[in-house]
Structures are given as C-alpha cells and as structure tokens.
Amino acid sequence: MSIALFPGSFDPFHNGHLEVVERASRLFDEVIVAALRNPQKSEPLFSIEERTDMLEESLAHLDRVRIVGVGTLVVNVASDVGASAIVKGLRAVSDFENELQMAQMNRQLSGVETIFIPTSSQHSFIASRLLREVARFGGDVSTFVPKPVALRLAAKFDRRHDAGGPKEP
C-alpha cells in the first residue's frame, strides 16, 4: 500500500491545496494530510483543531484521505504514518528553491522521497497569507477556498469585528 504525506500549515486550506490532494489521491493508495504548526510563520489565524476540522469537511468527498494535526518534524510524521513519499505543491518557480532544500534535508534525515505536484495556473497565485489579508479587510475569498473554509473565515472576522475591532463609519 502506497502512502503519501501532504504536510502544510493550511492556515487556511485553499483550492490550490485541494487540487494537490485530489491529484495525489489518484497517485497513492492513501494520502495523509497533516496540518502543522510552522514556527517560521506568524501566529496562526486558526488553531490546529480548527484547521483539521476544516480539512475533514473540505476533503470529505475523498475516500482515501486521512487528516492529522501534528507539531513535530515532517519526517517523524512520515515515519509514524508509514508514508513512502512526501507530497508538496508548487505554485511558481519561486516555491521550488525552498521546497527543494526541504526535500533534500528530509531525504537525508529519513530516506523519504518528496514528490512535487505543480498546481494549475488557475490556482498558482493563491496563497494562504494573501487570503488571510483579503478576508481580514472584508474581501470575498469564497471562490479561492472550499465552502467550509469560506464559512469559517467569515465567522472568524465577523467575531473580531463584533468583539470591538474597528467599526466602519
């Protein structure tokens, strides 16, 4: 049985991520999507629990996908779940340099291979960082994320607005 690990912060999960999971699920017997805490990124918008809930809702249509939330090295997760490969999505050439370096480090640490899946051009500009910014300022990101994520983003920023955030005149 071939198992792939698709790790990411998924804060929030978007249609580019969805495309990679769907494509990986056609290549592997099982895909494990791991929501991680990335210490190199700023404080997350959603907790690991919120992200795993959104992943489960967004990926419910895929039979061979399992969701986990973790706070350890990707290679440790890959070993724990028996993954023979790590899947990483690439949006643009600029993603490749960093992802290649991580792939080489992961291979040296564990022997696990990394498979790169480029997103289609319709998703290549989507980044979680940009979605958070647009949503924070009231923009509509619903066409870039699965419906469960769009609902959670709207709720997250409505609560902040109601909790004493800036009011519009």
C-alpha positions in Angstrom: 0.0 0.0 0.0 1.5 3.4 -1.0 1.0 6.2 1.5 1.8 9.8 0.8 2.0 12.6 3.4 0.9 16.1 2.4 2.1 18.4 5.1 1.3 22.1 5.5 0.2 24.8 7.8 -3.1 25.1 5.8 -4.0 28.4 7.5 -6.3 28.5 5.7 -6.7 25.5 3.4 -7.4 26.7 -0.2 -8.3 25.4 -3.6 -4.7 25.1 -4.6 -4.2 22.7 -1.7 -7.4 20.9 -2.6 -6.1 20.4 -6.2 -2.9 18.8 -4.9 -4.7 16.5 -2.5 -7.1 15.4 -5.2 -4.3 14.7 -7.7 -2.2 12.9 -5.1 -5.1 10.7 -4.1 -5.1 9.4 -7.7 -1.4 8.5 -7.4 -1.3 6.9 -4.0 -3.5 4.4 -2.1 -3.8 6.8 0.8 -3.0 10.5 1.3 -2.5 11.8 4.8 -3.0 15.5 5.1 -1.1 16.9 8.1 -1.8 20.3 9.5 1.4 21.5 11.1 2.4 24.4 13.2 5.2 26.2 11.2 7.4 28.2 13.7 8.8 30.2 10.7 5.4 31.7 10.1 3.5 34.3 12.2 0.9 33.3 14.8 -1.7 31.2 13.0 -5.2 32.5 12.3 -6.8 29.1 13.1 -5.8 26.6 15.7 -4.6 23.1 14.7 -8.1 21.8 15.8 -9.9 24.3 13.6 -7.7 23.5 10.7 -8.1 19.8 11.0 -11.9 20.3 11.2 -11.9 22.4 8.1 -9.7 19.8 6.3 -12.1 17.0 7.2 -15.0 19.0 5.9 -13.3 20.1 2.8 -11.9 16.6 1.9 -14.9 14.5 2.9 -15.5 13.7 -0.8 -12.2 11.8 -1.0 -12.3 8.2 0.4 -8.5 7.6 0.6 -7.6 10.7 2.5 -6.9 10.9 6.3 -6.4 14.1 8.3 -3.9 14.6 11.2 -2.8 17.6 13.2 0.8 17.5 14.4 3.5 19.6 16.0 6.7 17.7 15.1 9.1 17.2 12.2 7.6 16.2 8.9 9.9 13.2 8.6 8.7 12.0 12.0 5.1 12.2 10.9 6.0 10.4 7.6 7.6 7.6 9.7 4.7 7.4 12.1 2.1 7.0 9.3 4.3 4.7 7.1 4.5 7.2 4.2 6.8 6.3 1.4 6.6 9.9 0.0 6.0 13.5 1.0 3.9 15.4 -1.5 4.4 19.1 -1.9 2.5 21.5 -4.1 4.3 24.1 -6.2 2.7 27.3 -7.3 5.6 29.0 -9.0 9.3 28.7 -9.7 9.9 30.8 -6.5 8.4 28.0 -4.4 10.9 25.4 -5.8 14.1 26.6 -4.2 12.8 26.4 -0.6 10.9 23.2 -1.3 13.9 21.5 -2.9 16.1 22.3 0.1 13.5 20.8 2.5 13.1 17.8 0.3 16.9 17.2 0.3 17.0 17.6 4.1 14.1 15.3 4.6 15.7 12.7 2.4 19.0 12.9 4.3 17.2 12.6 7.7 14.9 9.8 6.8 15.3 8.5 3.2 11.7 9.5 2.4 11.3 10.9 -1.1 9.4 14.1 -2.0 7.1 14.3 -4.9 6.3 17.8 -6.3 2.9 18.4 -7.9 2.5 21.8 -9.6 -0.8 23.5 -9.3 -2.7 24.5 -12.4 -2.4 28.1 -13.5 -5.9 28.9 -12.1 -4.6 28.3 -8.6 -1.0 29.4 -8.9 -1.5 32.8 -7.4 -3.4 31.6 -4.3 -1.5 31.9 -1.0 -2.9 31.4 2.5 -1.1 34.6 3.5 -3.0 36.6 0.9 -6.3 35.0 1.7 -5.9 36.0 5.4 -5.2 39.5 4.4 -8.0 39.9 2.0 -10.5 38.3 4.4 -9.3 40.4 7.3 -10.2 43.5 5.4 -13.6 42.3 4.3 -12.8 41.0 0.9 -14.6 37.9 -0.5 -12.3 34.9 -0.8 -15.1 32.3 -1.3 -14.0 31.5 -4.9 -10.5 30.6 -3.7 -11.3 28.2 -0.8 -13.7 25.3 -0.2 -17.0 26.3 1.3 -16.3 25.1 4.8 -13.2 27.3 4.9 -15.1 30.3 3.5 -17.7 30.0 6.2 -15.0 29.8 8.9 -13.2 32.8 7.6 -16.3 34.8 7.5 -17.2 33.8 11.1 -13.7 34.4 12.3 -13.6 38.0 11.1 -17.2 38.8 12.0 -16.5 37.8 15.6 -13.4 40.0 15.7 -15.4 42.9 14.3 -18.1 42.3 16.8 -15.6 42.0 19.6 -14.5 45.6 19.5 -12.5 45.7 16.3 -12.6 48.7 14.1 -16.0 49.8 13.1 -16.9 51.3 9.7 -18.4 54.8 9.8 
